[in-house]
Amino acid sequence: MGKVFEFLGLTVGCIQSDMDTSQRRKMYECDITYGTNNEFGFDYLRDNMGVEAEDIVQREHYYAIVDEVDSVLIDEARTPLIISGPVGSTEHTFDDMKPRVERLVNEQIRLVNKYASDIEKFLSEGNEKEAGVLLLRGYRGFPKNNRLTKLLNEPSNKRLMQSTEMEYLKDQGQRMHEIDDELFYAVDEKTHVIDLTDKGRDYLASSQTDKDMFIMPDIGTEVASLESDKVLTPAQVQRKKEELYALYAERSDRIHTVNQLLRAYSLYEKDVEYVVQDGKVLIVDEFTGRILQGRRYSEGLHQAIEAKESVKVERDTQTLATITLQNYFRLYKKLAGMTGTAETEAGEFFDIYKLDVVVVPTNKPLARNDENDFVYRTRREKYNAVINEIEEMKKQSRPVLVGTTSVEVSETLSRMLKRRGVGHEVLNAKQHQREAEIVSRAGMPGAITIATNMAGRGTDIKLGPGVVEKGGLHIVGTERHEARRIDRQLRGRAGRQGDPGSSRFYLSLEDDLMRLFGSDRIARVMDRFGMKEGDVIEHSMITRSVERAQKKVEENNFAIRKRLLEYDNVMNQQREVVYDRRRHALVGERLKDDIFGMMRELVGEIVGNYYDDGDIAGLADELRRTFLVDVNFTADEFRRLGADGVSDRVIKAAIEFYDHKEQELGVEMMSRLERMATLQVIDEKWKEHLREMDDLKEGINLRAYGQKDPVVEYKREAFNMFVVMLNGINREVLQIVYRAFPAAPEEMPQRRAARMPRREQMQLQHESAVGLGFQGNREPAAQGAEGQIKRKPVRVAEKVGRNDPCPCGSGKKYKNCHGK
């Protein structure tokens, strides 16, 4: 298209990953700029980390056209782009805790295997009550246990477990602890949440000298006890508080590490969710089947998987800037896109992006035959049927594309075909280097290609000689994906541009989608007709039932994305305010008026703190510390002027001092000082704010137990934290501008050097979010910091006012006692 646009008089640029700043700026100056969404997003973040106006490469965001728009704006919407830098020193405990957690997991597996034996015994004796309890307990303990899965394939057993679960979930699940207490930990497979039980904690602590290593101290009670202890001096009380907070942080971090290791062992499988290559854990995209280079799971989960696989646990990093693709593309005044599978998500496109979906008819009538699904009881039966289908197609000299949902399944089918002597190619995340070569031969007569979702979206398979006459490409799906769009993408590889083709999906009741969301009705049908092993059920009703299950999952995922958007909107609004302010500091002519505005606001606050008590000495002392100005008042003059008059006198003195300093340093030097002070303080405070917001997100869902809406609580606390950050920015900028006296440009405040890493030290991560820090999501995101326990904000009591009685009990005002 570039040549066409250039013929029409337009300039065309393309962003490449190895371009430097000047090259990127030149590309963005073109009328039309091509690039990946990651490159665009990271350039936006880097623009808002620059220290000179020349560092900015992007222009304003006017119009974006997104290819495969459903993949970018829906599948990838929640996963944040993160620029991170190294932290000082960090100590992670994943390797230390791994042996204990591994023993705990093995104990749980043995326990669930024993339950499976007992279940078979109780069922043979007709004791359904005990069998139902053990079925539920075993499922909560290890949902993917093979023996348990086979038992639950019987519709009567599954109904028994579900009725037992409903019984224990009555009255808001008050009795569910009776099921979980016998386990070492409980697994909620649908929400990817694991809860370590008291039995599990006791087991982990049994070999340790500190038996309370997993018991969290009650901060509020302990602090109140310390403050009421009349024997301790104030210094001793403060020291014991600090020890208490350190103990809380240590145990909290330990429990977090154990939970992430349990998730790694129980919910994340090698060659399914991730692969290990060259000593690194690499995430496999569930939608495309490709390796997601540079992406890491969040909240320490990636480090837990690295420890599980015995590879090097990467060091933690500090987030410097972050934005989700969803919020990046919402910056554009006009947004559009194209894809072949947007129709099922039309509601979400309109609700989130206000985009209408228009269906464009195909160039030629569709000639592909989409056959009804084949449903079997077990995976083994299903795989055997798939192999038989492949052999039949090969006899007809038709090419076959076999779509799988994971690397593991693709390799399993490959081994089965090798045993039968059937030649084939495998395309998955481990073979991605040969992708072009494999795809180029996939349409030849009799070609068999087993592929993950890599061969779905955007792959064009050209048919070889004589293939059209034999019926075209045949698609075999080995499992339904949670999203109907992914299945449609796979089917769409056949029957392109009016060519003939066919497709069929092979399912089993052991598939994750069927097991979790949709197998009950189908299992009852199989049970009613007395179907034996190897029997297949095929009917349009069954196909519709599977699609209803997929629709149910899509609606659930949409609800999660919409809920998360409420949280993310808070961060997005704050980001826009901070970046606007930073951009103004970077490219604005002068910041003098802004400095004076901040100064007036701060002076009013300082005078308000001292005026009511007539504390002239305290006011004069703080003005000297903050602005280096001396403003003297007599007691009569102080009362006569009033708070506003005192503020006016102070503001006048501060402006005079500033003007005198400007004359002494020169306008250019003062302007540079204003800019550097503003940039460095904003960067430092914003980095701290990102960490605190991460801490807030980690536990905000627990507010629901207190009958509070987590979203409302998150918005309220986030706003308060944001106000504190802005006030801190104003105060620190003023202190630097008023108190710094550089003799030359090189003596400018250079705290940036210690804080902001060099470009080569930065890591660009398109994180997989695990819900951006919220429980209940199944996607991958955060990193930690290697060697530094993640500090958590501890709020013990309301802030003591300057004029309130001092909590130490001296009878003095706080400002005249411990508030000095």
Buried (B, 14 or more C-beta within 10 A) or exposed (E): EBEEBEEEEEBBBEBEEEBEBEBBBEBBEBEBBBBBBBBBBBBBBBBBBBBEEEBBBBEEBEEBEBEBBBBBBBBBBBBBBBBBBBBEEBEBBBEEBBEBBBBBBEBBBEBBBEBBEBBBEBBEEEBBEBBBBBBBBBBBBBBBBEBBBBBBBBBEBBBBBBEBBEEBEEEEEEEBBEBBEBBBBBBBBEEBBBBBBEBBBEBBBEEEEEEEBBEEBEBEEBBEEBBEEEEBEBEEBEEBBEEBBEBBBEBBBBBBBBBBBBBBBBBBBBBBBBBBEEEBBBBBBBBBBBBBEBBBBBBBBBBBBBBBBEBEBBBBBBBBBBBBBBBBBBBBEEBEBEBBBBBBBBEBBEEBBEBEBEEEEEEEEBBBBBBBBBBBBBBEBBBBBBBEBBBEBBEEBBBBBBBBBBBBBBBBBBEBBEEEEBEBBBBBBBBBEEBEEBBEBBBBBBBBBBBBBBBBBBBEBBBBEEBBEBBBBBBBBBBBBBBBBBBBBBBBBBBBEEBBBBBBBBBBBBBBBBBBBBBBBBBBBBEEEEBEEEEBBEEEEBBEBBBEBBBBBBEEBBEBBEBBBEBBBBBBBBBEEBBEBBBEBBEBEEBBEBBBEBBBBBBBEBBEBBBEBEBBEBBBEBBEEBBBBEBEBEEEEBEEBEBEBBBBBBBEBBBEBBEEBBEEBEEEBBBBBBBBBBBBBBBBBBBBBBBBBBBBBBEBBEBEEEEEEBBEBBBEBBEEBBEEBBBBBBBBBBBBBBEBEBEEEEEBBEBBEEBBBEEEEBBBBBBBBBBBBBBBBBBBBBBBBBBBBBBBEEEEEEEBEBBEBBBBEEEEBBBBBBBE
